[in-house]
Amino acid sequence: MAAWDLQKEIAEERANGTGPDTLLLLEHPPVYTCGRRTLDEERPRGGGTPVIDVDRGGKITWHGPGQLVGYPIVGLTEPMDVVQYVRRIEQGLIDVCDRLGVHTGRVEGRSGVWLPADDRGPERKVAAIGIRVQRGVTMHGFEINCNASLDAFGDIIPCGIKDAGVASLSHELGRDVTVAEVLPMARASVLAALDGTLPLTDRTLARTGPVAPGITFASIP
């Protein structure tokens, strides 16, 4: 709750014109946060991890050790283009993954940064994004799994998506990738994406066949 209170304080100052754009980078203790669209069946059952309802968009996710969380609190220019703002955050995180040697991109119709389906698993999200904009100022932001244990995601339906997985940089690279290693790269790349020095590129992942939740497709020779 301390991080949320700090966000609100900084966002209020930014909206009033008394504070600057700010990027908070941190590592949370274990907690589930539920966006406004979270359904009851998507919440965890039992366990000792706190569950907090927050005022961002999206659904439920987990934060905890080994995951870098970023909260850009910035004033959007008029006319506001929230979709482009999200795409710019994605671009910064894709750049981080590129620098580490992990091929990622976007999935059409879904926010965040994804790995393509391969022999290791289905499409899987390594970085998630959930934001709120009030009085032209952004709150909340992104998470990227560095060396986090992914077990906690098994108790929920992450982001309400049933037909995809969750990834970590450490698992994909086969080595320990710490928050301390990723943090300076994320700071540089996300800020560069937001100020336009890192240009937006089309990094939509190619799919080898049609994809739809709960449907298996087979080709007929």
N, C-alpha and C positions, 0 to 999 in steps of 0.2 A: 504493500500500500504506500510505502514511503516514496517509491519511484513514481507512482501514479500521482501522488500529491505534488511532487516536484514538477512533473510535467504540467499539471494544471496551473501551478504558480508561474512557470516560465511562459506558458501559452497565453496566460492573461496579460503578462507584461508585454509580450510580443504584439498581441492584439491592440493594446493601448498605446503602442508606439514607444514604450519605455524600456524595451529589452530587445536584444539582437536575435537573429536566427541562431538556433542551438542544436547540436547533435549530441544526445546522451548515449553513451555506450556502456553497457554493464552486463553482469552475469547474475541472474536471479537465483535465490534458493528455490527448491522445488515448489511449483505452484501451477495449477490449471487456471487459465483465464478464458472466460466465455464471452464472446461477442454477442451482439443483440440478436443474431439469427440462430443461436444455438438451441437445438431441440432437446427435450428432456432425455430422450433415449440416447443422445450423443454424449451425455455426461458420465463421469466415472461412477462406479458402484462400489461403495466402501473405500477402504484405504485411508491412510492418514495424510494425504497430500491436500492442502487447502484448495478450494475451488472458489474463484472470485468472479463475479459478474462485472464486466467493464463496459464502457460506452463506445467502443470501437465497432466497426463493421465486422462482418465475417462470423465465424463460429468458434468452436473450442480449440485450444491448443495447449501445449505444455511448455513451461519454461523451467530451466534448472541448470545445475552445474554442467559445464562443457558446452554450453550454448551461448553464443554472443547475441545479445539483444540490442537493437538500436532504435532510438526514438528521435527522429528528426522533427524539430519543432520550428517550422518555417512559415513565413507569410507567403501565400501564393499570389502571383500577380493576376490582375484582371485582364481578360475574362478567365476565370479559374478553369483549369483543365485537370481534374483530379485523376483521370485515366493516365494522362501523360506523366503526372507526378509519380504514380505507381510504376509506370514503365521505366522511369528514370532510376528509381530505387532498384528495380530488377536489373537494370543495366549495370549498376555499380556492383551488385552481388555476383552477376555473371562474370564481370571482370575479375573479381576476387577469385572465383573458381578457375578461370582461365590461368591466372598467375600461379595457382597451385597445381595445375595440370589436370583439372577435372572438367570434362566436357559437359556443359549444361546449357539450358535454354528455356524458352517459354513454351507453355502448352496452351493452345488456342482455347479460349473460354475460361481459363483458370489463371489466377494470379500466382506469383511466387516464382521460384527458380527450380527447375526440374532436371532430372537425369532421364535419358530415354530408356524405354524398356529394352532389356537385353537378357543374356543367359543368366544374369545374376538376380533378375527380378523384374517386376512391372515398372511402369513409369513411377518415379519416386521423387518426392519433394525434399530438397536439401535446405531451402530457405523459404519462409512463409512471410506474408505481408498482410497486415490489417491496420487500417487507419481510421481516423476521424478528422473531419474538418469543421471548425466552428469559428465564426467571425473571420473567415479567410485564413486561419492558422491551422496547421496540421498537428495531430497528436498521434500517439502510439507509433507503430512503424514495422520493423522487421525482426526476424530471428534467423540465425544460420547455425546449423548443428555442426559443431567442430569435433569434439570427442565426447559428446553427450551419450549417455546410455539411452537407447531408444525404447527401452522396456515400458516406460510410462505411457508412450503413445499407444501401446497395446490395450490400455484400459479405456480408451476413448475412440471416437471416430474423428481423427484429426481433420480440422477444417471442414468437417461434414462430408468428406470424400471417401467413399467406400471402395472404389475400384483402383486405388493407387497406394503406393507405399511411402515410407519416410526414410530418408538417408542421412548419413553423416559424412563429413569430409574424411574422417579417420578411416571409416569402413571402406569408402571408395578407393582411398589411396593405399590402404594397407599399412599405415603408419600413424603414429600419434600426432594429431593436428590440434594444437591447443588454442584456447581463446586468446592467449597472449600473442600467439603467432598471427592469428587472423585479424585481431583488432586494428593494428595500424594500417593494414591493407584495406579493411572495410572503411575505415575513416577516410582514407585518401580517395578510394574509388567512389564511394557514395557521394562525398562532397563534390567530386569532379563531375559525376553524373548530374547532380542537382544544379550545378552552376553552368552546365553545358559544355565544359571542356572535354568531357567524355561523351561522344555523340551516341545517340540512340541507333542501334542496328537491329536488323531483323534476325532474331535468334530463335525463331519458332522451330521446335523440334519436328523433324520429319517422322511420320508414322508409316509403317509398312502396310497397314491395312486399316479398315474402319474400326472405330472404337466407340463403344456405348456401354454404360453401366449395366451389368447383369446380362449382357448378351454375348454369346460366343459366335463368331463369324467363321464360316468355312467356305473355301472356294470349291466350285464344282468343275472338274476337268472337262 
